[in-house]
Amino acid sequence: MKKLIVLIGFGLSVFLGQSCNDDTTDKDVTTNDVPASVQSAFSAKYSTATDVKWEDAKEDTTQTFKAKFVINGKKMKAEFDRNGNFVKEEDDN
């Protein structure tokens, strides 16, 4: 009986661990992977940004491209949809 309880507990922990995997994590991408429309919109809005790094992300069900960057000494992040439309901006603390 003790072995059965241990096996059930182990099985549940493996199952629950797998179901907690977060497939929504953002993935780093190179500038070459970012559509020109997104790069253009970003450059127009944040022309003085430095240290720009891109991620493939999602906002609700929409694929977005997230830029993490520094502007005026402040770390920021901004998201644009595939067509270059601005989605959101926030501090990157």
Protein Blocks (a to p, Z undefined) as FASTA:
>chain_A
ZZmmmmmmmmmmmmmmmmmpcfkbccdddfklpcfklmmmmmmmmmmbghiacddddehj
accddddddeehiacdddddfkopafbdcddZZ
